[in-house]
Amino acid sequence: MIALETLFVNQYVELEDAEGNMLVAQIDDIGTNTFQIGSIISKHRVSVPGLVAQEVFVYFQGGAGDKYQFKTKVITQSGNSPIQLQLAIPKDGEILKVQKREYFRVPAALTFELEKSQTRLSNQQYRTRDISGGGLSFIAAERPFQDDERDLKGILFIESGESSSVIPFEGRVVYQKPVNQEFQVALEFTKIRESHRDAIIKFCMKVQLNRRK
């Protein structure tokens, strides 16, 4: 795989350091031998400047929805607020296909609908408690499903500034746990277009960036 044909400006990537800590970032610029990332968000308490001169794994999603990784080195840091990092571009053939990793989860209240056996649950809309590219959770007054229930169909509505997205998905129940006389329910997306998943990931990035500001 040719590196310069798979990386592009504004692409979202994940970084993993030697301790297994994860960061999410966006590519700002690509040169012949290096590329620059910004909008860096740490999933754990990681010193971003401390990554300089360190080797990291970079993960990104291809056009067909497949996940890829390569090993590279952080060369320099520029700026303080926001911080940007310069990384070495991998050699052709060093980008490997891998299994999909965890998705970045953020607290957010988005409207969505669910159907079960072709009947909309309680004939009402729900609000997410948090969301990621892999699924969502919400609060229900009563326990709404059987454990590990599958084949749920839903529609998620994302309003972000002047843009809006309607995202159909299929999902399964991951868990239902009591919280203050209600139930927190988590769903995993089992079928969703990668373009729609990408829209969710971009929304999550914007939420985190706004929270930082």
C-alpha positions in Angstrom: 0.0 0.0 0.0 1.4 3.4 -1.0 1.4 5.7 2.0 0.9 9.0 0.2 -2.2 7.6 -1.6 -3.9 6.6 1.6 -3.3 9.6 3.9 -5.0 12.9 3.2 -5.5 16.3 4.9 -8.5 16.5 7.4 -8.3 12.7 7.8 -9.0 11.5 11.3 -6.3 9.2 12.8 -5.7 7.4 16.2 -2.3 7.3 17.9 -1.2 4.6 20.4 1.9 5.1 22.5 4.2 2.5 24.0 2.0 2.3 27.1 -1.1 1.6 25.1 -2.6 5.1 25.6 -4.8 6.4 22.8 -5.1 9.8 21.2 -7.3 11.1 18.4 -6.1 13.7 15.9 -6.6 15.1 12.5 -4.1 15.5 9.7 -3.3 19.1 9.0 -0.6 18.9 6.4 1.2 16.2 4.3 4.7 16.6 3.0 7.0 14.3 1.1 8.5 12.6 4.1 6.4 13.9 7.0 2.9 14.7 8.0 1.5 17.0 10.6 -1.4 16.3 13.0 -3.5 18.7 15.1 -6.8 18.9 17.0 -5.3 16.3 19.3 -7.5 14.8 22.0 -6.1 12.3 24.5 -8.3 9.4 25.6 -6.1 9.0 28.6 -3.9 11.4 30.6 -1.0 11.6 28.1 1.6 14.3 27.8 1.4 15.2 24.1 4.8 16.9 24.1 6.2 13.8 25.8 5.6 11.9 22.6 8.3 13.7 20.7 11.1 11.3 19.6 8.9 8.4 20.6 7.6 5.6 18.3 3.8 5.3 18.0 1.3 3.3 16.1 -1.1 5.2 13.9 -4.6 3.8 13.0 -6.9 5.1 10.3 -10.0 4.0 8.3 -9.8 3.3 4.6 -12.5 4.2 2.1 -14.1 0.7 2.2 -14.4 0.9 6.0 -11.3 -1.3 6.7 -8.9 -0.3 9.5 -5.2 0.1 8.9 -2.1 0.7 11.0 1.5 1.7 10.7 4.4 2.3 13.0 6.1 5.6 12.9 8.1 8.2 14.9 7.0 11.6 16.3 9.7 14.0 15.1 8.8 17.4 16.5 6.2 19.5 18.2 5.0 22.9 17.1 2.7 25.4 18.9 1.4 25.2 22.4 -2.3 25.9 22.1 -3.2 24.1 20.1 -0.3 21.6 19.9 0.7 20.1 16.6 3.0 17.1 16.0 5.1 16.2 13.0 5.4 12.5 12.2 7.4 10.5 9.7 5.5 9.1 6.7 5.8 5.3 6.6 7.5 3.5 3.8 5.3 1.9 1.1 4.3 -1.6 2.3 4.5 -0.7 6.0 0.8 0.0 6.3 -1.1 -3.1 7.5 -4.7 -4.0 7.6 -6.0 -4.6 11.2 -9.2 -5.3 13.1 -11.3 -2.3 14.1 -10.4 -0.8 17.5 -12.5 1.0 20.1 -14.3 4.2 19.1 -14.1 7.5 20.9 -17.2 8.0 23.1 -18.5 11.4 24.1 -21.5 12.5 26.2 -24.2 13.9 23.9 -28.0 14.2 23.8 -29.1 13.3 20.3 -32.6 12.3 19.3 -33.1 8.8 17.9 -35.9 6.3 17.2 -36.0 2.6 17.7 -38.1 -0.2 16.2 -38.6 -3.7 17.5 -40.4 -6.3 15.4 -41.5 -3.5 13.1 -43.2 -1.6 15.9 -41.6 1.6 17.2 -40.8 1.2 20.9 -43.4 3.1 23.1 -44.1 5.1 19.9 -41.7 7.8 21.1 -38.2 9.3 20.5 -35.3 8.7 22.8 -32.3 10.8 23.7 -28.7 9.5 23.8 -26.7 9.7 26.9 -23.4 9.2 25.1 -22.4 8.1 21.6 -19.5 6.8 19.6 -18.8 5.4 16.1 -19.5 1.9 17.6 -22.8 2.5 19.4 -24.8 4.6 21.9 -26.4 4.5 25.3 -29.6 6.0 26.7 -31.8 6.1 29.8 -35.1 4.3 29.8 -37.8 4.4 32.6 -38.3 0.6 32.3 -36.1 -2.3 31.2 -37.0 -2.2 27.4 -35.3 -5.3 26.0 -34.4 -8.9 26.6 -30.7 -9.4 27.3 -28.5 -9.5 24.1 -31.5 -8.7 22.0 -30.6 -8.2 18.3 -32.1 -7.0 15.0 -33.1 -3.6 16.4 -33.6 -0.9 13.8 -33.1 2.7 14.6 -32.7 6.2 13.1 -30.3 8.7 14.6 -30.6 12.4 14.1 -27.5 14.6 14.3 -27.8 18.4 14.3 -24.4 20.1 14.2 -24.4 23.8 13.5 -26.1 24.4 10.1 -25.8 20.7 9.0 -28.0 17.8 9.9 -27.8 14.0 9.2 -30.3 11.3 9.4 -28.5 8.0 10.1 -30.3 4.6 9.9 -28.7 1.7 11.8 -29.3 -1.8 13.1 -28.1 -2.7 16.5 -28.0 -5.2 19.4 -28.3 -4.7 23.2 -24.9 -4.8 25.0 -26.2 -4.2 28.5 -29.1 -2.8 30.6 -28.2 -1.7 34.1 -30.3 0.0 36.8 -29.4 3.7 37.5 -31.4 5.7 40.0 -34.6 3.7 39.5 -34.2 3.8 35.7 -32.2 1.8 33.3 -29.1 2.8 31.3 -29.1 0.8 28.0 -26.2 0.4 25.7 -26.6 -0.5 22.0 -23.9 -1.6 19.6 -24.2 -0.7 15.9 -24.2 -4.0 14.0 -25.1 -2.6 10.6 -24.4 1.0 9.6 -22.9 2.7 6.5 -19.3 3.7 7.0 -20.1 7.2 5.7 -22.7 7.5 8.4 -20.3 6.1 11.0 -17.8 8.7 9.8 -20.4 11.4 10.4 -20.8 10.2 14.0 -17.1 10.2 14.6 -16.7 13.7 13.2 -19.6 14.8 15.5 -17.8 13.2 18.5 -14.6 15.1 17.6 -16.4 18.4 17.4 -18.1 17.8 20.8 -14.7 17.1 22.4 -13.0 20.1 20.8 -15.8 22.3 22.0 -15.6 20.9 25.5 -11.9 21.7 25.6 -12.5 25.3 24.5 
